[in-house]
Amino acid sequence: MTARMTNPARLLPGVQPAVQDMFKAMHQGGVPQSTLELVHLRISQINGCGYCVDSGVTAAEKSGDSAAIGRLLRVAAWRETDIFTDAERAALALAEEATRMADNPDAVSDEVWENAAKHFDEKALAAVILMTALTNFFNRLNVTIRQPAGAAH
């Protein structure tokens, strides 16, 4: 399988550096890299972005999480397992609701927001929200152009 076209973020001048700057800023929010990678992976699963699932697994494995493989295999069913911390669960719930906005008239519920706010200060919440937004951005690009999974990252 080949992509329909070059990724728009790489094709148009200025887009890729701007996105990279957002990633750099996001990583200064104080959220563990492994948590951000779980968020990225879960959102990519929801959106059916094979390229981002593949790259998310690779990045999560590199994040230093010694239990990465077992956790990655279970992230789609994170509610039914106890291997995720309360903070990770709060981040995953926030990311899911922010991704599935059209599925719920109260897109991000007060309950999910308040739980996330118990585990993360505003900078960390900003990081989780930015990871959610950036992942959704890339999922939409990659799904639209049919970027194949396993292609060069």
Long-range contacts (C-beta under 8 A, 24 or more apart in sequence): 1-146, 1-148, 2-148, 3-145, 3-146, 3-147, 3-148, 3-151, 4-144, 4-145, 4-146, 5-145, 7-141, 7-142, 7-145, 7-147, 8-141, 8-145, 9-138, 9-141, 19-134, 19-137, 22-130, 22-134, 23-134, 25-130, 26-126, 26-127, 26-130, 26-131, 26-134, 27-127, 28-123, 28-127, 29-123, 29-124, 29-125, 29-126, 29-127, 29-128, 29-130, 30-120, 30-121, 30-123, 30-124, 30-127, 31-91, 31-120, 31-124, 31-127, 31-128, 31-131, 33-63, 33-64, 34-60, 34-63, 34-64, 34-65, 34-68, 34-71, 35-87, 35-88, 35-91, 35-128, 36-127, 36-128, 36-131, 37-63, 37-65, 38-71, 38-75, 38-78, 38-84, 38-88, 38-91, 38-92, 39-91, 39-92, 39-95, 39-128, 39-131, 39-132, 39-135, 40-131, 40-135, 41-72, 41-75, 42-75, 42-76, 42-78, 42-92, 42-95, 42-96, 43-95, 43-96, 43-99, 43-132, 43-135, 43-136, 43-139, 44-135, 44-139, 45-75, 45-76, 46-96, 46-99, 46-100, 47-99, 47-136, 47-139, 47-140, 47-143, 48-139, 48-143, 49-138, 49-139, 49-142, 49-143, 50-148, 50-149, 51-142, 51-147, 51-148, 51-149, 51-150, 51-151, 52-135, 52-138, 52-139, 52-142, 53-149, 54-149, 54-150, 55-153, 58-153, 86-119, 87-119, 87-120, 90-115, 90-116, 90-118, 90-119, 90-120, 91-116, 91-119, 91-120, 91-128, 94-125, 94-128, 94-129, 94-132, 95-128, 95-131, 95-132, 95-135, 98-129, 98-132, 98-133, 99-132, 99-135, 99-136
